[in-house]
Amino acid sequence: MQDQRPEQPDPLKAAASEAASPDTQATNESVDADPMASLATDLATAQGKVQELQDAFLRAKADAENIRRRSQEDISKAHKYGIENFAESLVPVMDSLNAALAVDNATLDSYREGIEITKRQLSAAFEKNRLLEIDPAGEKFDPHKHQAISMLPSETVAPGHIISVLQKGYLIAERVLRPALVVVSQS
């Protein structure tokens, strides 16, 4: 009795016959061509993205350069016109002085009154622009704000304190513009 099993196809023979058929060869070439087309598409996409990023980079670089240039111009203008507010505050003081000098028959009292008005205008301009007087009479000597001209013994003022102020000092926003010239009591 013979075993009657159906014959099973040999996979090697099937692959060889497929390779020999012309339809199969065309299919294999399209599969091989497909990865090349895909790579070409990917390359074109990547090159487009690179160009887009280069454009964005150049625009960002130009923006940064414009910001730097504008900042330098602003700093230059700030240096050039930084005292504009202070100058505007001083113009009325100059007007008052010119008006006082224009008076022909002024008396000593009118000059005194004009000087007091002008001093008030100048003090207001100083205050508006945070230019403050240092008048340290009786205070403890501070070498950051005061300049000692001399030291004298004193029975009424504690040692290291200011006896008299020879010239007032000035601060601009808590920064010393000019120290006060003082006489300090000796220990």
Buried (B, 14 or more C-beta within 10 A) or exposed (E): EEEEEEEEEEEEEEEEEEEEEEEEEEEEEEEEEEEEEEEEEEEEEEEEEEEEEEEEEEEEEEEEEEEEEEEEEEEEEEEEEEEEEBEEBBEBBEEBBEEBEEEEEEEEEEEEEBEEBBEEBBEEBBEEBEBBEBEBEEBEBBEEBBBBEEBEEBEEBEEEBBBBBEEBBBBBEEEBEBBBBBBBBEE
